[in-house]
Amino acid sequence: MSQPFSKEETHRNLLSRIPRCTGRDISDWLRTLADAPASPRLEDRVSWLRREYHLAYGHAKALVREYELRRSAGAH
């Protein structure tokens, strides 16, 4: 029986696949989010990425989560 991934492991796995799937580095995506239309809702930003860049839901959500994690840590 396989062991389930933790939320953090799942997040890191998704992030690691994004450059290969999109052809863009994570830092490039984070700059895109910094310049995105302002919205306090995470799901609005996820929807925007999906609509504008045709990202998969999991990738878009992982990018928004990473952006928020770095922003709250002051590392943006």
N, CA, C and O atoms as CSV, one atom per row, in Angstrom:
chain,resi,resn,atom,element,x,y,z
A,1,MET,N,N,0.841,-1.173,0.000
A,1,MET,CA,C,0.000,0.000,0.000
A,1,MET,C,C,0.890,1.241,0.000
A,1,MET,O,O,1.827,1.336,0.793
A,2,SER,N,N,0.604,2.175,-0.872
A,2,SER,CA,C,1.443,3.366,-0.946
A,2,SER,C,C,1.116,4.330,0.181
A,2,SER,O,O,-0.002,4.365,0.696
A,3,GLN,N,N,2.119,5.107,0.547
A,3,GLN,CA,C,1.948,6.071,1.618
A,3,GLN,C,C,1.480,7.400,1.024
A,3,GLN,O,O,2.059,7.874,0.047
A,4,PRO,N,N,0.439,8.005,1.601
A,4,PRO,CA,C,-0.058,9.269,1.048
A,4,PRO,C,C,0.948,10.392,1.263
A,4,PRO,O,O,1.708,10.398,2.232
A,5,PHE,N,N,0.932,11.337,0.337
A,5,PHE,CA,C,1.807,12.494,0.453
A,5,PHE,C,C,1.206,13.502,1.418
A,5,PHE,O,O,-0.014,13.629,1.518
A,6,SER,N,N,2.065,14.213,2.120
A,6,SER,CA,C,1.588,15.299,2.960
A,6,SER,C,C,1.227,16.479,2.055
A,6,SER,O,O,1.586,16.498,0.877
A,7,LYS,N,N,0.532,17.437,2.601
A,7,LYS,CA,C,0.160,18.643,1.843
A,7,LYS,C,C,1.414,19.338,1.307
A,7,LYS,O,O,1.436,19.802,0.167
A,8,GLU,N,N,2.445,19.404,2.128
A,8,GLU,CA,C,3.692,20.059,1.717
A,8,GLU,C,C,4.390,19.280,0.600
A,8,GLU,O,O,4.898,19.879,-0.348
A,9,GLU,N,N,4.417,17.960,0.707
A,9,GLU,CA,C,5.030,17.141,-0.343
A,9,GLU,C,C,4.289,17.282,-1.665
A,9,GLU,O,O,4.902,17.382,-2.728
A,10,THR,N,N,2.975,17.290,-1.585
A,10,THR,CA,C,2.168,17.458,-2.790
A,10,THR,C,C,2.452,18.817,-3.427
A,10,THR,O,O,2.599,18.923,-4.644
A,11,HIS,N,N,2.527,19.850,-2.595
A,11,HIS,CA,C,2.830,21.196,-3.089
A,11,HIS,C,C,4.192,21.216,-3.792
A,11,HIS,O,O,4.304,21.736,-4.902
A,12,ARG,N,N,5.201,20.669,-3.170
A,12,ARG,CA,C,6.558,20.652,-3.746
A,12,ARG,C,C,6.594,19.827,-5.043
A,12,ARG,O,O,7.265,20.211,-6.000
A,13,ASN,N,N,5.889,18.721,-5.073
A,13,ASN,CA,C,5.843,17.898,-6.296
A,13,ASN,C,C,5.205,18.658,-7.448
A,13,ASN,O,O,5.702,18.623,-8.574
A,14,LEU,N,N,4.102,19.345,-7.165
A,14,LEU,CA,C,3.453,20.147,-8.204
A,14,LEU,C,C,4.390,21.244,-8.696
A,14,LEU,O,O,4.538,21.437,-9.903
A,15,LEU,N,N,5.021,21.962,-7.775
A,15,LEU,CA,C,5.939,23.033,-8.170
A,15,LEU,C,C,7.085,22.506,-9.033
A,15,LEU,O,O,7.495,23.156,-9.995
A,16,SER,N,N,7.589,21.345,-8.690
A,16,SER,CA,C,8.728,20.807,-9.439
A,16,SER,C,C,8.362,20.470,-10.879
A,16,SER,O,O,9.230,20.457,-11.751
A,17,ARG,N,N,7.086,20.198,-11.136
A,17,ARG,CA,C,6.642,19.846,-12.491
A,17,ARG,C,C,6.302,21.059,-13.360
A,17,ARG,O,O,6.285,20.957,-14.587
A,18,ILE,N,N,6.035,22.187,-12.740
A,18,ILE,CA,C,5.564,23.356,-13.479
A,18,ILE,C,C,6.544,23.818,-14.560
A,18,ILE,O,O,6.106,24.055,-15.686
A,19,PRO,N,N,7.830,23.958,-14.285
A,19,PRO,CA,C,8.731,24.412,-15.365
A,19,PRO,C,C,8.722,23.491,-16.587
A,19,PRO,O,O,8.745,23.971,-17.721
A,20,ARG,N,N,8.689,22.194,-16.370
A,20,ARG,CA,C,8.670,21.245,-17.488
A,20,ARG,C,C,7.356,21.331,-18.255
A,20,ARG,O,O,7.344,21.247,-19.483
A,21,CYS,N,N,6.262,21.496,-17.538
A,21,CYS,CA,C,4.937,21.521,-18.178
A,21,CYS,C,C,4.630,22.843,-18.873
A,21,CYS,O,O,3.887,22.876,-19.855
A,22,THR,N,N,5.203,23.935,-18.363
A,22,THR,CA,C,4.850,25.255,-18.892
A,22,THR,C,C,5.968,25.930,-19.672
A,22,THR,O,O,5.724,26.862,-20.437
A,23,GLY,N,N,7.202,25.456,-19.475
A,23,GLY,CA,C,8.336,26.105,-20.126
A,23,GLY,C,C,8.772,27.390,-19.435
A,23,GLY,O,O,9.603,28.128,-19.964
A,24,ARG,N,N,8.221,27.661,-18.264
A,24,ARG,CA,C,8.561,28.867,-17.509
A,24,ARG,C,C,9.002,28.490,-16.104
A,24,ARG,O,O,8.447,27.577,-15.493
A,25,ASP,N,N,10.016,29.207,-15.592
A,25,ASP,CA,C,10.500,28.986,-14.232
A,25,ASP,C,C,9.484,29.477,-13.202
A,25,ASP,O,O,8.638,30.321,-13.496
A,26,ILE,N,N,9.585,28.936,-12.002
A,26,ILE,CA,C,8.712,29.360,-10.906
A,26,ILE,C,C,8.881,30.857,-10.647
A,26,ILE,O,O,7.893,31.558,-10.430
A,27,SER,N,N,10.102,31.350,-10.667
A,27,SER,CA,C,10.320,32.781,-10.411
A,27,SER,C,C,9.593,33.646,-11.440
A,27,SER,O,O,9.087,34.717,-11.109
A,28,ASP,N,N,9.545,33.182,-12.676
A,28,ASP,CA,C,8.818,33.906,-13.722
A,28,ASP,C,C,7.319,33.924,-13.413
A,28,ASP,O,O,6.665,34.957,-13.560
A,29,TRP,N,N,6.785,32.795,-12.990
A,29,TRP,CA,C,5.372,32.737,-12.628
A,29,TRP,C,C,5.071,33.616,-11.422
A,29,TRP,O,O,4.013,34.243,-11.365
A,30,LEU,N,N,5.980,33.670,-10.463
A,30,LEU,CA,C,5.753,34.505,-9.285
A,30,LEU,C,C,5.749,35.987,-9.656
A,30,LEU,O,O,4.985,36.764,-9.083
A,31,ARG,N,N,6.591,36.384,-10.604
A,31,ARG,CA,C,6.549,37.772,-11.102
A,31,ARG,C,C,5.224,38.038,-11.807
A,31,ARG,O,O,4.655,39.121,-11.671
A,32,THR,N,N,4.736,37.067,-12.550
A,32,THR,CA,C,3.437,37.210,-13.212
A,32,THR,C,C,2.339,37.427,-12.177
A,32,THR,O,O,1.467,38.276,-12.364
A,33,LEU,N,N,2.378,36.669,-11.096
A,33,LEU,CA,C,1.379,36.845,-10.041
A,33,LEU,C,C,1.514,38.192,-9.348
A,33,LEU,O,O,0.511,38.791,-8.957
A,34,ALA,N,N,2.730,38.672,-9.193
A,34,ALA,CA,C,2.933,39.985,-8.565
A,34,ALA,C,C,2.311,41.089,-9.404
A,34,ALA,O,O,1.860,42.099,-8.865
A,35,ASP,N,N,2.283,40.906,-10.710
A,35,ASP,CA,C,1.718,41.892,-11.629
A,35,ASP,C,C,0.259,41.618,-11.979
A,35,ASP,O,O,-0.332,42.344,-12.778
A,36,ALA,N,N,-0.319,40.588,-11.392
A,36,ALA,CA,C,-1.696,40.183,-11.703
A,36,ALA,C,C,-2.699,41.170,-11.123
A,36,ALA,O,O,-2.381,41.924,-10.203
A,37,PRO,N,N,-3.909,41.160,-11.667
A,37,PRO,CA,C,-4.965,41.989,-11.074
A,37,PRO,C,C,-5.136,41.625,-9.590
A,37,PRO,O,O,-5.145,40.450,-9.222
A,38,ALA,N,N,-5.269,42.639,-8.768
A,38,ALA,CA,C,-5.375,42.420,-7.320
A,38,ALA,C,C,-6.695,41.736,-6.968
A,38,ALA,O,O,-7.762,42.112,-7.455
A,39,SER,N,N,-6.593,40.743,-6.125
A,39,SER,CA,C,-7.778,40.072,-5.598
A,39,SER,C,C,-7.398,39.441,-4.268
A,39,SER,O,O,-6.380,38.756,-4.170
A,40,PRO,N,N,-8.205,39.666,-3.255
A,40,PRO,CA,C,-7.896,39.060,-1.954
A,40,PRO,C,C,-8.197,37.562,-1.909
A,40,PRO,O,O,-7.734,36.862,-1.008
A,41,ARG,N,N,-8.966,37.072,-2.872
A,41,ARG,CA,C,-9.359,35.669,-2.855
A,41,ARG,C,C,-8.385,34.795,-3.648
A,41,ARG,O,O,-8.090,35.069,-4.811
A,42,LEU,N,N,-7.901,33.755,-3.006
A,42,LEU,CA,C,-6.996,32.807,-3.641
A,42,LEU,C,C,-7.630,32.210,-4.891
A,42,LEU,O,O,-6.978,32.118,-5.931
A,43,GLU,N,N,-8.877,31.810,-4.800
A,43,GLU,CA,C,-9.533,31.156,-5.935
A,43,GLU,C,C,-9.682,32.089,-7.134
A,43,GLU,O,O,-9.668,31.629,-8.276
A,44,ASP,N,N,-9.823,33.392,-6.894
A,44,ASP,CA,C,-9.880,34.345,-8.006
A,44,ASP,C,C,-8.556,34.374,-8.763
A,44,ASP,O,O,-8.533,34.434,-9.992
A,45,ARG,N,N,-7.457,34.331,-8.017
A,45,ARG,CA,C,-6.139,34.340,-8.654
A,45,ARG,C,C,-5.866,33.024,-9.377
A,45,ARG,O,O,-5.254,33.015,-10.446
A,46,VAL,N,N,-6.318,31.913,-8.796
A,46,VAL,CA,C,-6.188,30.609,-9.453
A,46,VAL,C,C,-6.980,30.625,-10.766
A,46,VAL,O,O,-6.480,30.193,-11.804
A,47,SER,N,N,-8.192,31.115,-10.709
A,47,SER,CA,C,-9.031,31.194,-11.920
A,47,SER,C,C,-8.402,32.084,-12.978
A,47,SER,O,O,-8.448,31.771,-14.168
A,48,TRP,N,N,-7.816,33.191,-12.547
A,48,TRP,CA,C,-7.157,34.106,-13.484
A,48,TRP,C,C,-5.999,33.394,-14.196
A,48,TRP,O,O,-5.876,33.492,-15.417
A,49,LEU,N,N,-5.158,32.684,-13.454
A,49,LEU,CA,C,-4.044,31.949,-14.070
A,49,LEU,C,C,-4.560,30.903,-15.053
A,49,LEU,O,O,-4.011,30.740,-16.142
A,50,ARG,N,N,-5.597,30.209,-14.670
A,50,ARG,CA,C,-6.158,29.170,-15.544
A,50,ARG,C,C,-6.720,29.778,-16.826
A,50,ARG,O,O,-6.521,29.248,-17.920
A,51,ARG,N,N,-7.420,30.892,-16.675
A,51,ARG,CA,C,-8.052,31.527,-17.825
A,51,ARG,C,C,-7.022,32.185,-18.752
A,51,ARG,O,O,-7.078,32.012,-19.969
A,52,GLU,N,N,-6.096,32.929,-18.178
A,52,GLU,CA,C,-5.126,33.691,-18.976
A,52,GLU,C,C,-3.996,32.833,-19.535
A,52,GLU,O,O,-3.503,33.098,-20.632
A,53,TYR,N,N,-3.583,31.809,-18.791
A,53,TYR,CA,C,-2.402,31.025,-19.182
A,53,TYR,C,C,-2.709,29.550,-19.408
A,53,TYR,O,O,-1.804,28.762,-19.680
A,54,HIS,N,N,-3.963,29.178,-19.298
A,54,HIS,CA,C,-4.402,27.794,-19.553
A,54,HIS,C,C,-3.657,26.774,-18.702
A,54,HIS,O,O,-3.294,25.696,-19.173
A,55,LEU,N,N,-3.437,27.134,-17.442
A,55,LEU,CA,C,-2.780,26.214,-16.519
A,55,LEU,C,C,-3.782,25.224,-15.947
A,55,LEU,O,O,-4.973,25.513,-15.834
A,56,ALA,N,N,-3.279,24.062,-15.593
A,56,ALA,CA,C,-4.087,23.088,-14.872
A,56,ALA,C,C,-4.409,23.656,-13.488
A,56,ALA,O,O,-3.646,24.453,-12.941
A,57,TYR,N,N,-5.529,23.244,-12.937
A,57,TYR,CA,C,-5.949,23.748,-11.633
A,57,TYR,C,C,-4.869,23.536,-10.564
A,57,TYR,O,O,-4.554,24.463,-9.818
A,58,GLY,N,N,-4.305,22.336,-10.485
A,58,GLY,CA,C,-3.291,22.041,-9.462
A,58,GLY,C,C,-2.062,22.918,-9.594
A,58,GLY,O,O,-1.517,23.376,-8.589
A,59,HIS,N,N,-1.618,23.159,-10.814
A,59,HIS,CA,C,-0.456,24.024,-11.027
A,59,HIS,C,C,-0.767,25.456,-10.635
A,59,HIS,O,O,0.034,26.109,-9.965
A,60,ALA,N,N,-1.929,25.945,-11.050
A,60,ALA,CA,C,-2.311,27.323,-10.717
A,60,ALA,C,C,-2.420,27.497,-9.206
A,60,ALA,O,O,-1.941,28.490,-8.657
A,61,LYS,N,N,-3.041,26.549,-8.543
A,61,LYS,CA,C,-3.200,26.647,-7.093
A,61,LYS,C,C,-1.850,26.577,-6.382
A,61,LYS,O,O,-1.622,27.304,-5.415
A,62,ALA,N,N,-0.957,25.712,-6.851
A,62,ALA,CA,C,0.379,25.607,-6.253
A,62,ALA,C,C,1.149,26.911,-6.422
A,62,ALA,O,O,1.855,27.334,-5.506
A,63,LEU,N,N,1.023,27.553,-7.580
A,63,LEU,CA,C,1.716,28.822,-7.801
A,63,LEU,C,C,1.186,29.925,-6.893
A,63,LEU,O,O,1.964,30.692,-6.325
A,64,VAL,N,N,-0.122,30.006,-6.758
A,64,VAL,CA,C,-0.706,31.027,-5.883
A,64,VAL,C,C,-0.310,30.753,-4.438
A,64,VAL,O,O,0.009,31.683,-3.697
A,65,ARG,N,N,-0.328,29.501,-4.036
A,65,ARG,CA,C,0.079,29.149,-2.666
A,65,ARG,C,C,1.549,29.512,-2.432
A,65,ARG,O,O,1.888,30.072,-1.389
A,66,GLU,N,N,2.415,29.200,-3.387
A,66,GLU,CA,C,3.836,29.528,-3.242
A,66,GLU,C,C,4.035,31.040,-3.176
A,66,GLU,O,O,4.835,31.534,-2.381
A,67,TYR,N,N,3.310,31.763,-4.009
A,67,TYR,CA,C,3.386,33.224,-3.992
A,67,TYR,C,C,3.003,33.752,-2.603
A,67,TYR,O,O,3.693,34.612,-2.055
A,68,GLU,N,N,1.918,33.246,-2.043
A,68,GLU,CA,C,1.461,33.683,-0.729
A,68,GLU,C,C,2.441,33.281,0.378
A,68,GLU,O,O,2.693,34.061,1.296
A,69,LEU,N,N,2.987,32.081,0.295
A,69,LEU,CA,C,3.970,31.651,1.289
A,69,LEU,C,C,5.190,32.559,1.288
A,69,LEU,O,O,5.662,32.971,2.348
A,70,ARG,N,N,5.701,32.873,0.106
A,70,ARG,CA,C,6.878,33.738,0.015
A,70,ARG,C,C,6.564,35.171,0.425
A,70,ARG,O,O,7.374,35.831,1.077
A,71,ARG,N,N,5.383,35.647,0.039
A,71,ARG,CA,C,4.981,37.012,0.392
A,71,ARG,C,C,4.845,37.158,1.895
A,71,ARG,O,O,5.295,38.150,2.468
A,72,SER,N,N,4.227,36.176,2.538
A,72,SER,CA,C,4.050,36.253,4.000
A,72,SER,C,C,5.379,36.096,4.741
A,72,SER,O,O,5.534,36.583,5.861
A,73,ALA,N,N,6.336,35.413,4.108
A,73,ALA,CA,C,7.654,35.253,4.715
A,73,ALA,C,C,8.564,36.436,4.392
A,73,ALA,O,O,9.682,36.518,4.900
A,74,GLY,N,N,8.084,37.354,3.547
A,74,GLY,CA,C,8.896,38.504,3.174
A,74,GLY,C,C,9.962,38.186,2.157
A,74,GLY,O,O,10.898,38.964,1.973
A,75,ALA,N,N,9.834,37.036,1.482
A,75,ALA,CA,C,10.856,36.595,0.529
A,75,ALA,C,C,10.433,36.858,-0.893
A,75,ALA,O,O,11.048,36.324,-1.816
A,76,HIS,N,N,9.423,37.648,-1.107
A,76,HIS,CA,C,8.964,37.912,-2.470
A,76,HIS,C,C,9.848,38.979,-3.034
A,76,HIS,O,O,9.669,39.387,-4.182
